Amino acid sequence: MDETISAEVGRFVAESPDNRFPDGSGPYFDQPLVGFAAAGDPLFTEYKRIIGEFHLTPAELLEGAATVIVWVLPVTESTRVSNRLETTWPSRSWALTRTHGETLNGALRRHLVAYLEGLGHRAVAPQYSPAWREFSDTPVGIASTWSERHAAYAAGLGTFSLSDGLITGRGIAHRVGSVVTTLALPATPRTARTYRHNCLWYREGTCGVCIGRCPVGAITFAGHDKARCRELVYGSAPALLAERYGVSHTGCGLCQTRVPCEAGVPRGKKPAGSP
């Protein structure tokens, strides 16, 4: 059944008219990655310590929860190339992907919930749950009651970076979505040695290219300044570009392009699977 679910996610992304640039030049996203986490995985309880007590477990989102289904939507190469050329603001293609690509992501959440319900299972998209909340001031900065990236880590799809992004087998340039369901599916193994293993800086003390890519200095070797990043992504960038690009959100993504982890797990001096 896990292969059936993965195939349905892939089919929806490939066939949805929402996954097309307005000019018909191509899709926003390539073939998705799909992973599964057991709803009872102790990691979800541990997130209450790591992120905050406000972060919900799958069982708190859905009674009888058995599985968290997570997908990663890799940004296409043409869009990544356009963003590589930028140094201050996101490219138009990146901004269109941020706004319209997230519309696709939302449609996929709703579709998968309906698909699972059609099979006789209950399901909920955490982002659309009445319990979903966002908080601007927590011990870890801006956070919400459900983190798609942390769900993706739990589902074995990647590990975290210096910039707080998730480096997957298809890189760090992507969107993430998830659905919690009562359907029991086998969990995807987490094979990385640590939760930051795919990042060259954390793995072997090299790289840090994303630091120089950030136009507002929100990334340092000490980590990621969420507030400074958010002011750019939701403040100055859309204020300047939204009307010009014809979108409500622009994103940024400079730290996700023209970096070694843009489209895959970087090899570095040590292979990604080494200690």
Protein Blocks (a to p, Z undefined) as FASTA:
>chain_A
ZZmmmmmmmmmmmmmmklccfklnacfbdcdddddddfklmklmmmmmmnomklccfklm
oghiabdcdddddddfklmmmmmmpckbccfklmmmmmmmmmmmmmmmmmmmmmmmmnop
acddfklgfkbccdfbdfklpadfbdfklmmmmnopaccdfkopacdfkbjbdcdddddd
fbdcdddddfbfbfklmpmklmnopgjllmmmpmnlpacfkbccfklmmmmmmmmmmmmm
mmmnopabebjolmmgoifklnoccfbjbdfkbZZ
